[in-house]
Amino acid sequence: MAEAAGLILGIESSCDETAAAVVRAGSTALSNVVASQMSLHANYGGVVPELASREHLRNIVPVVREALAQAKVALADLDAVAVTEGPGLAGALLVGITYAKALSFGLGKPLVAVNHLEGHIHAVLLEARQRAGVPMELPLLALVVSGGHTHLYLAEQAANDTWTYRNVGRTVDDAAGEAYDKVAKLLGLGYPGGPWIDALAPHGNPRAVPFAFGQIKTRATKAAQAEHSKHSSSQKPGKPAPAFDFSFSGIKTAARRYVETHHMKPGIEYRHAELAANPQIKPQSPEAVQLCNPQTLDLIASFQHAVVGNLLRQTFAAAEAFGARGIIVSGGVAANRELRRRFQAEADRRSLPVAFPSLALSTDNAAMIAAAAWPKFLAGNFAPEDLGATPQLRLGQQ
């Protein structure tokens, strides 16, 4: 196949999904295969790293083969192999990296290392290119929100079309998706908690429990301060630029105290036992709603309303402060229906474009890794031979 085909095989194994995809030129996903471990880890109420690594070892070869088969390409047709180098679970990352390095070496094709967080951003950009619509104006503000991450990035393109990122906000403790999981577990619901709370929240009163978010101590990096000063004529000399950080440990604690003070434990134990005995009950089923009394549904609705409200306030305040011309929301929590609805409404009110990934590309996948690798491939930004896993890898300037 001609060199200009731009076929990149993406491999993703940072947490509990083994994924492989073939993407052409960063704009057309020819395949996107994901082997989820959700049912396995649901037995433990969260991801068990050792079990995740073992499942990746079992799945990596058949998943890659299926991705190639669905794309109707052979290994020899590929122009490059891309793999997630971090952040994520060390053992899980190593499975994908080791396989990708061996494949790259055996094929004599370049290896491209991709930051998982950048991948989530490119999940949205990939689908935007697939639609062949008018590109969003730069700079973009990207909210990456998932079970392990809640970050705000100012994203721009360099002269060689590679992307640069500046971290202008992050969680100082729990990620938003992590708070969803913990509150769902607290209430006797299933794992992961996001789909349960998203499905049950419409049945409660979102203002029944007055959750509030406290002020986070200002954190301003030199990069953020310099960028903010370009867009704000009111910036006073010597005054630090605002940081748009998040904190979700407080609302998790507030939910626990509400449960304790309102004597909700018997209902939680009953709900937990019923779901354990009836695994066929899913978040969207009528039986799930029937397991929750009005007080529980009000707590769920209020929790979600508060979390989405905090994400919305910080994101749009950062967009205004840094002069963003559009907003991208990505990551697993981007699948949340209330978040999409409220973000879209606020964006419309401000006449500011906002884009979300499809549900299939909201959670971890390999199409986003292959898409993010394309600009790096064009720039010749290839991984070194000693590439290893970087569990705490950061994205862009801090």
N, C-alpha and C positions, 0 to 999 in steps of 0.2 A: 504493500500500500504506500502511496506517496507520502513523503515526509510532511507535507503541508496538511495532512489529515488531522493532526493535532489530537490523537487519541491518547488519553491519560487514564490509567487504571488507578482509582483511589481506594485506599484501604483505611478503615477506621476501627480501632479496638481500644479506645481510651477508657471505657467503663463497662457497661453490661450489654452492649450490642456489638456483634461482629458484623461488619458491613463491607461491601465492595461494590464499586460502580465504575462504569466506563462513560466518560464524558468527552465530547468532541469540542475542542477549541474553547473550553470554558463556558459554552453556551447551549449545548444540546446533550442532555442525559440520555444515553442509549440503553442504560440499565442502571438499576439501583436496588441491590439485594441486601436485606437486613435480617440477621438471625438474632431475635431478641431473647434475653434471659429473664424477662420480667417474671414469668411464672415461677422460675426457680428461686429468685431472690425474694419473692413475695412471702415465701415460707418463713423468712427471717426478718421481715419488716424493713429490709434495706439491703444494699449490695454487699456481699461478702467477697472481699478481694481475691482470696484463694480460689473460691468456686468460679469467679468470673474468669480468671486466667485459665483454669482448666477447660471451661466451655469455649473460650477463644481458640485453644489448641485443637479442640474437636471440630470447630466450625470453619476455621480460616480457609482450609483447602476447598471444601465443597462450596462455600460461599463465593470464593473467587471464581471457581469453575462455572458456577451458575451465572455470575455477572457477565463473564465472557460469552457464555452461550446465549443469554438474552440479548446481548449487544451484537451477536453474530460476528464477532471478531476473534482472531487467534492471537496468542501471545506475541507472535512475530509482528503483528500489525501495530502494536502499541508504540507510541513515541516516548513514553515515560511512565514511571510508577510513582505515585504519590502516597504518602503515609502520614498519619498523625504522630507527631513527636512529643506532644504534651499540650496542655496539662491533662492529668488523668491518673489512673492507678498504675503504679510502676510495672507490676507484673503484666497487667493487661496491655499496656503500651508496648512492652517488649515483644509480645507475641506478634503483633502487627509489624513492628519495625524489623524484627529478625526475618520474618517471611518476606517482607518487601525488599530488604537488602539482598537476600538470596535470589529473589526473582530478578531484581535489577542487574545483579552481577551475572547471572546465568544468561540473560537476554542481551547483555551489553547495552542496556538502555539507562538513561540518567534516572536518578532517584531524587525526588523533591520532597522535602520535609515541610509539613504544614502545621501551624498552630491550630488547635481544635477551635479556639474562640474565633479566629479569623474564618475558619470554615463555616461557622454558623452565620456570619455576616454574608459570606458568599452564597449561602443557600438562597438568600433573597435576591442577590444580584444575578445568580444563575437563572432563576425563574423570570426575572425581569427581562433578561436577554432572550429567553425562549419566547416570550410574548412579543418580542421585537417592538416594544413600545419606546417612547421617548425616554432616554436616560434621565434619572433624577439629577438635578443640579448639585454640584459639590460646594462646600463640604457637606457630608452627611453625618448625622448623629446616630450611632448604632447602640441600641439597648440589647445586650445579650443576657437573657434571663432564663435560668434553668435550675436543675436540682443542685448543681455545684457552683454556679456562677451568677452574679448580678453585677454587670459592668456597663459603663457608658464610655463609648469611644467616639472621638471625632475622627472621621475617616476621609482621606483625600487621596488623589492619585499623583504619583511623581511623574517626572518627565518621561521615564521609560515605561509608563503605564502600570508599574507595580504600585501597590497600595501602602499608604502609611497610616499609622494609628496613634492617637494620643488618648491615654486613659484619663478621663475627666471625672469619673465617679466609680465607686465600687462599694461592695458590701464590707462592713467592718466586722461582721460575724457570720450568722447564717445567711445562706442564699435564699432567695424568695421560694424557689422550688423545695428547698430543704425545710423551710417553715411549713409549707403545705403538707409535706410528708409527716412532719412531727405532729402537727395539729390533727391530721387525719388519724394517725396512730393513737393519739390521746383520746380521740372520740370513738375508738373501736372500729374504724373504717379500714379499708384495704390499702395495699401498697401497689403502685405509687399513689400518693395522696391527691395529686393534682386533679386527675379525672373524677375522683369521688367528690371533692369539694366543688369543682366546676359544675357537676351534674346536679348536686343537691342545693347549691346556693340559691337558684331561682325560686325555691319553695319556701324560703325564709324571708324575714324582714331585715334588710341590710343595715338598718339604723337602730336595731333593737339593743345592740351592745356597743357602747361608745368607745371603741378602740382609738388610741391616739399614738402618734409617733413623736418622740422627743427630738430636740435639736442635737445634731451630731457636731462634735468639735470640728472646727474648720481645718481641713487638710488641703494645702495648696502646693503643688509641685512647681518648680521653676518653669517647666514647659507649659503647664496649664495657665500659669499667671501671664506668661508672655503671649499665649494665644488669646486669652481673654482680653488683654489690653488692646489687641488689634481691633476688637469688635465693640469695645465699650469706651465711649468718650467720657463717661463719668468715673472711670477708674482713678482713684486718688493715689498719688505717689506713695510708695511704702505700704500701701494696704494690700493684703493678700487677696488673690483672685478667689472667688467662691469655689468650693468643691461640692460636688453633688453626690455625696456618699449615701449609702443605705444601711439600715440596721433592722433585722427582723427577729432578733432574739427576744426583744422586749414584748412584741405582740404574742409570741409563742408562750412566754411566761404569763402574760395577762390572760390568755385563753385557759391555761392550766389553773390559775387562781379562780377564774369564773367557774370552772368545772367543780372545783373544791368547795367554793362558798355556796354554790347552788345545788350541791348534793346530787350530782349527775352520774356518779360512779356506777350505781346499779344498772342504769340504762346502757352505759358503755359496755359493761361486762356481758349483758344480754346480747347486745349488737355484735360484739366480738365473737361470741359463741355461735350465734346464728350464721354469721358469714363463714366461720370455720367449718360449720356443718353443711353449708350450702354454697360451695364455691361457684355455682352457676349464677349466683346473684351478681350482676354487674352494676356499675355506677348508674347507667341510664335506665335500669329496669324499675318498674313500679314497686317491686319488693324492697328496693334500696330506700326509697322514700318512706315506705311503711315502717321501716326499722327505726326511724328517727321521729321523736316527738317534736312538737312546735318549738320548744326551747332549744333543742339541738339544731334544728334547721335555722333558727334565728342566729345562733352563734356562728354557724358555718357561713351564712350570708353576710354577717357583719365582718367576719374575719376576711373574707375575700374582698368585700367592698373596701376595707381599709388598706389591704395590701396593694390592690390595683390602684387605688387612689394615690398611694405613696409613690409607686412606680411612675404614674402619670405626672404627678407634680414635679418630681425631680427631673424627669426626662424633658419635659417641655420647658422647664426653667433653664436647663442646661442648653437646650437648643436655642433659646433666645439669647442667653449670655454669650454663646460662642458663634452666633451668626449662622447656624446650620440652615441649609436650604431644603432639607428633607430629613425624615426620620425612618430608620429601619428597626424593626423589632424582631428578634430571632431567639432561638433556643426553645426548649421544651415548654416553658410557661407561655410562649407566644401562641400556643394552641388554645389557651384559655379564652372562652367565648366572651366573658365580660370584659377582659382586657382588650380584646380586639374591638369590641363595640365602643368602649369608652375612649380608647386611643383614636379611633377613626373619627368619633364625634368631635373630640377636641382638635384634631388636625383640621377637620373641615371648618371648624369655627375660626381657626387661625389662618386658613388658606395655606396650609403647609402640607406637602405630600407626605404620606406615611405608607410603608409597605411591610407586609408580613409574608413569611414563607407559607407554602401549602402545609397542610397537616402532616403529610408524609415527610416533608423536609424540616419540620419543626424539631423533631427529636433527632438523636444522633444518627448520622448516615454517612455514606462515603461519597455521594455525588457532590456534597459541599466541599469535601477534601480535594477531589479532583478539580473542581471549579476554581478553588482558591490557588491551586498549584499552577494553573495556566499562565497567569502573568509572570510567575517566578520562572517557569519553563522558558518563556519568550526572552526573559532577561538573562538566562543562563545561570540562575541562582539555584544550584544543585546542592544536595546534601553531601557532607564529607563522608569518607569511608568509615570513620569512627562514630557515626551517628548513634546516639543512644537515647533512651527515654529521659524526659525531663518533666517529672510529675508536677512541679510548681512553675512551669513555664509561663511567662507573662507575655502580653501582647503590646507592642509599641512602646512609646515613651510614657513614663509614669508621672 
